[in-house]
Every structure is written in structure tokens, then in C-alpha cells.
């Protein structure tokens, strides 16, 4: 994945260079700040966190997963991939970001008074644009995987391309794949229906670059409501629906 992300970076730059009248840097910053707001309310504290019930910390604006030594789960460990991406672009990465996460469990993380987490937050907040570049490149790297399993690959490709041509559309692609994944994992289904980026693109109707974000927002809300309807009652997913729908509605208009 790391090599694919590095190879796709020039494609991402070409797309963003076309987003007049704003500079590439300002578009990166805007998209990154919106993802940061969605994932951790835009707080510096949230850039290094450990949620209750999880066996790993989450870092950065995309809440990239970082496993402690001896911990492996089904989720994609994205933080080491971000570190590799940063190094490939010639960015000096602190030594404390190499290897496994430095805390064995959440209790250790919460009890740590060394200031290490704050050092990490300071570095991450200074590299907002780099994290956004990584998120964009990761979104583009997911396209080939989605096309291989899509019911209508040409339609998916056309909608993805339309979204890629505006800053708002690019935000939709970057934020949603970070929010609910690619939608290609067969295990991530309720009643045979997924809820990732692929399913939203398949739900969309024909669009232009100008109409694509609003249509993406509509389709994402349909997919979220369908997921909750299909979910096992014991999971109680209805309690999350309002928040999910609100996030989907940020795809409609720039802010």
C-alpha cells in the first residue's frame, strides 16, 4: 500500500492544482481541518487518544490506528503507513513514532506523565497538510480495489472522477473512506449490504462535478439509514444515526 500511495501522489497534485482560485496548500488545509473536526472536534488533545474498549491508540486528524506490541486486530493499522509516507516525502519523523505504540494498554496511556503524548500532538498539529495528503492518496489508492468488486465499475469510476474535480468533492471522498471505509470487505455487511465508499458511489445517480457533492451527500445518508435498518437490534445502532446523518450532510456544501 505504501508504494501505491507514493506513486499516486502526482495524480493528487494534478487534481488539486486544478482547483482554482485557491492554492493547493489552502485546499489541503481546509480538507484536513474538516476531517479533524469530524474525528476529534478539531481539538489538539484528540490528535493522540485512546478510546475506552479499544486495544490501541488513535493518532492524527484521521485517527490512524497504531497497535501496541503483541496486539493485532482486524482493523487496518494505518499510522505506520502514514509514518512511511512522511519519510518517503523527505519529512523528518521523530523516533518515538517508529515501531509499536509505546503504551501497552489504555490504562498505561492514561497514567503516563512523561509528556510523550503531548510531544506527539505538537508534531501532528504542525503537519496537518501532510496528514491530509496521506488521506487523499489513500483514497485514490482505494479506487482500484473498489472497481474490481463494483457491480457497475464504469459508473463508480465516473462518479469518483466527478467528485475528484472539485475541492468539496475531494473532501467527500477523503472523509467518507476515513469514516466508513472502502466498502470492499465482505465481512462488513448487514443482510448482504455494505456501507462503505463503494456503496455510496453505487447509490449515486448521474452527476456533474458541480452536482456530485450534493448527490454524494444524499446517497451517503441513504446508505447510513439502510445500515441502521439492517443492523442487529442488539447493537443499538439507532443511537448513532443522527450523528452519522449530520456528518453526511457536511458533504453537501463547503464551509
Secondary structure as a PSIPRED ss2 file (coil, helix, strand):
# PSIPRED VFORMAT (PSIPRED V4.0)

   1 X C   1.000  0.000  0.000
   2 X H   0.000  1.000  0.000
   3 X H   0.000  1.000  0.000
   4 X H   0.000  1.000  0.000
   5 X H   0.000  1.000  0.000
   6 X H   0.000  1.000  0.000
   7 X H   0.000  1.000  0.000
   8 X H   0.000  1.000  0.000
   9 X H   0.000  1.000  0.000
  10 X H   0.000  1.000  0.000
  11 X H   0.000  1.000  0.000
  12 X H   0.000  1.000  0.000
  13 X H   0.000  1.000  0.000
  14 X H   0.000  1.000  0.000
  15 X H   0.000  1.000  0.000
  16 X H   0.000  1.000  0.000
  17 X H   0.000  1.000  0.000
  18 X C   1.000  0.000  0.000
  19 X C   1.000  0.000  0.000
  20 X C   1.000  0.000  0.000
  21 X C   1.000  0.000  0.000
  22 X C   1.000  0.000  0.000
  23 X C   1.000  0.000  0.000
  24 X H   0.000  1.000  0.000
  25 X H   0.000  1.000  0.000
  26 X H   0.000  1.000  0.000
  27 X H   0.000  1.000  0.000
  28 X H   0.000  1.000  0.000
  29 X H   0.000  1.000  0.000
  30 X H   0.000  1.000  0.000
  31 X H   0.000  1.000  0.000
  32 X H   0.000  1.000  0.000
  33 X H   0.000  1.000  0.000
  34 X H   0.000  1.000  0.000
  35 X H   0.000  1.000  0.000
  36 X H   0.000  1.000  0.000
  37 X H   0.000  1.000  0.000
  38 X H   0.000  1.000  0.000
  39 X H   0.000  1.000  0.000
  40 X H   0.000  1.000  0.000
  41 X C   1.000  0.000  0.000
  42 X C   1.000  0.000  0.000
  43 X C   1.000  0.000  0.000
  44 X C   1.000  0.000  0.000
  45 X H   0.000  1.000  0.000
  46 X H   0.000  1.000  0.000
  47 X H   0.000  1.000  0.000
  48 X E   0.000  0.000  1.000
  49 X E   0.000  0.000  1.000
  50 X C   1.000  0.000  0.000
  51 X C   1.000  0.000  0.000
  52 X C   1.000  0.000  0.000
  53 X C   1.000  0.000  0.000
  54 X C   1.000  0.000  0.000
  55 X C   1.000  0.000  0.000
  56 X E   0.000  0.000  1.000
  57 X E   0.000  0.000  1.000
  58 X E   0.000  0.000  1.000
  59 X E   0.000  0.000  1.000
  60 X C   1.000  0.000  0.000
  61 X C   1.000  0.000  0.000
  62 X C   1.000  0.000  0.000
  63 X C   1.000  0.000  0.000
  64 X E   0.000  0.000  1.000
  65 X E   0.000  0.000  1.000
  66 X E   0.000  0.000  1.000
  67 X E   0.000  0.000  1.000
  68 X E   0.000  0.000  1.000
  69 X C   1.000  0.000  0.000
  70 X C   1.000  0.000  0.000
  71 X C   1.000  0.000  0.000
  72 X C   1.000  0.000  0.000
  73 X C   1.000  0.000  0.000
  74 X C   1.000  0.000  0.000
  75 X C   1.000  0.000  0.000
  76 X C   1.000  0.000  0.000
  77 X C   1.000  0.000  0.000
  78 X C   1.000  0.000  0.000
  79 X H   0.000  1.000  0.000
  80 X H   0.000  1.000  0.000
  81 X H   0.000  1.000  0.000
  82 X H   0.000  1.000  0.000
  83 X H   0.000  1.000  0.000
  84 X H   0.000  1.000  0.000
  85 X H   0.000  1.000  0.000
  86 X H   0.000  1.000  0.000
  87 X H   0.000  1.000  0.000
  88 X H   0.000  1.000  0.000
  89 X C   1.000  0.000  0.000
  90 X C   1.000  0.000  0.000
  91 X C   1.000  0.000  0.000
  92 X C   1.000  0.000  0.000
  93 X C   1.000  0.000  0.000
  94 X C   1.000  0.000  0.000
  95 X H   0.000  1.000  0.000
  96 X H   0.000  1.000  0.000
  97 X H   0.000  1.000  0.000
  98 X C   1.000  0.000  0.000
  99 X C   1.000  0.000  0.000
 100 X C   1.000  0.000  0.000
 101 X E   0.000  0.000  1.000
 102 X C   1.000  0.000  0.000
 103 X C   1.000  0.000  0.000
 104 X C   1.000  0.000  0.000
 105 X C   1.000  0.000  0.000
 106 X H   0.000  1.000  0.000
 107 X H   0.000  1.000  0.000
 108 X H   0.000  1.000  0.000
 109 X H   0.000  1.000  0.000
 110 X H   0.000  1.000  0.000
 111 X H   0.000  1.000  0.000
 112 X C   1.000  0.000  0.000
 113 X C   1.000  0.000  0.000
 114 X C   1.000  0.000  0.000
 115 X C   1.000  0.000  0.000
 116 X H   0.000  1.000  0.000
 117 X H   0.000  1.000  0.000
 118 X H   0.000  1.000  0.000
 119 X H   0.000  1.000  0.000
 120 X H   0.000  1.000  0.000
 121 X H   0.000  1.000  0.000
 122 X H   0.000  1.000  0.000
 123 X H   0.000  1.000  0.000
 124 X H   0.000  1.000  0.000
 125 X H   0.000  1.000  0.000
 126 X C   1.000  0.000  0.000
 127 X C   1.000  0.000  0.000
 128 X H   0.000  1.000  0.000
 129 X H   0.000  1.000  0.000
 130 X H   0.000  1.000  0.000
 131 X H   0.000  1.000  0.000
 132 X H   0.000  1.000  0.000
 133 X H   0.000  1.000  0.000
 134 X H   0.000  1.000  0.000
 135 X H   0.000  1.000  0.000
 136 X H   0.000  1.000  0.000
 137 X H   0.000  1.000  0.000
 138 X H   0.000  1.000  0.000
 139 X H   0.000  1.000  0.000
 140 X H   0.000  1.000  0.000
 141 X H   0.000  1.000  0.000
 142 X H   0.000  1.000  0.000
 143 X H   0.000  1.000  0.000
 144 X H   0.000  1.000  0.000
 145 X H   0.000  1.000  0.000
 146 X H   0.000  1.000  0.000
 147 X H   0.000  1.000  0.000
 148 X H   0.000  1.000  0.000
 149 X H   0.000  1.000  0.000
 150 X C   1.000  0.000  0.000
 151 X C   1.000  0.000  0.000
 152 X C   1.000  0.000  0.000
 153 X H   0.000  1.000  0.000
 154 X H   0.000  1.000  0.000
 155 X H   0.000  1.000  0.000
 156 X H   0.000  1.000  0.000
 157 X H   0.000  1.000  0.000
 158 X H   0.000  1.000  0.000
 159 X H   0.000  1.000  0.000
 160 X H   0.000  1.000  0.000
 161 X H   0.000  1.000  0.000
 162 X H   0.000  1.000  0.000
 163 X H   0.000  1.000  0.000
 164 X H   0.000  1.000  0.000
 165 X C   1.000  0.000  0.000
 166 X C   1.000  0.000  0.000
 167 X H   0.000  1.000  0.000
 168 X H   0.000  1.000  0.000
 169 X H   0.000  1.000  0.000
 170 X H   0.000  1.000  0.000
 171 X H   0.000  1.000  0.000
 172 X H   0.000  1.000  0.000
 173 X H   0.000  1.000  0.000
 174 X H   0.000  1.000  0.000
 175 X H   0.000  1.000  0.000
 176 X H   0.000  1.000  0.000
 177 X H   0.000  1.000  0.000
 178 X H   0.000  1.000  0.000
 179 X H   0.000  1.000  0.000
 180 X H   0.000  1.000  0.000
 181 X C   1.000  0.000  0.000
 182 X C   1.000  0.000  0.000
 183 X C   1.000  0.000  0.000
 184 X C   1.000  0.000  0.000
 185 X C   1.000  0.000  0.000
 186 X C   1.000  0.000  0.000
 187 X C   1.000  0.000  0.000
 188 X C   1.000  0.000  0.000
 189 X C   1.000  0.000  0.000
 190 X E   0.000  0.000  1.000
 191 X C   1.000  0.000  0.000
 192 X C   1.000  0.000  0.000
 193 X E   0.000  0.000  1.000
 194 X C   1.000  0.000  0.000
 195 X C   1.000  0.000  0.000
 196 X C   1.000  0.000  0.000
 197 X H   0.000  1.000  0.000
 198 X H   0.000  1.000  0.000
 199 X H   0.000  1.000  0.000
 200 X H   0.000  1.000  0.000
 201 X H   0.000  1.000  0.000
 202 X H   0.000  1.000  0.000
 203 X H   0.000  1.000  0.000
 204 X C   1.000  0.000  0.000
 205 X C   1.000  0.000  0.000
 206 X C   1.000  0.000  0.000
 207 X C   1.000  0.000  0.000
 208 X C   1.000  0.000  0.000
 209 X H   0.000  1.000  0.000
 210 X H   0.000  1.000  0.000
 211 X H   0.000  1.000  0.000
 212 X H   0.000  1.000  0.000
 213 X H   0.000  1.000  0.000
 214 X H   0.000  1.000  0.000
 215 X H   0.000  1.000  0.000
 216 X H   0.000  1.000  0.000
 217 X H   0.000  1.000  0.000
 218 X H   0.000  1.000  0.000
 219 X H   0.000  1.000  0.000
 220 X H   0.000  1.000  0.000
 221 X H   0.000  1.000  0.000
 222 X H   0.000  1.000  0.000
 223 X H   0.000  1.000  0.000
 224 X H   0.000  1.000  0.000
 225 X H   0.000  1.000  0.000
 226 X H   0.000  1.000  0.000
 227 X H   0.000  1.000  0.000
 228 X H   0.000  1.000  0.000
 229 X H   0.000  1.000  0.000
 230 X H   0.000  1.000  0.000
 231 X C   1.000  0.000  0.000
 232 X C   1.000  0.000  0.000
 233 X H   0.000  1.000  0.000
 234 X H   0.000  1.000  0.000
 235 X H   0.000  1.000  0.000
 236 X C   1.000  0.000  0.000
 237 X C   1.000  0.000  0.000
 238 X H   0.000  1.000  0.000
 239 X H   0.000  1.000  0.000
 240 X H   0.000  1.000  0.000
 241 X H   0.000  1.000  0.000
 242 X H   0.000  1.000  0.000
 243 X H   0.000  1.000  0.000
 244 X H   0.000  1.000  0.000
 245 X H   0.000  1.000  0.000
 246 X H   0.000  1.000  0.000
 247 X H   0.000  1.000  0.000
 248 X H   0.000  1.000  0.000
 249 X H   0.000  1.000  0.000
 250 X C   1.000  0.000  0.000
 251 X C   1.000  0.000  0.000
 252 X C   1.000  0.000  0.000
 253 X C   1.000  0.000  0.000
 254 X C   1.000  0.000  0.000
 255 X C   1.000  0.000  0.000
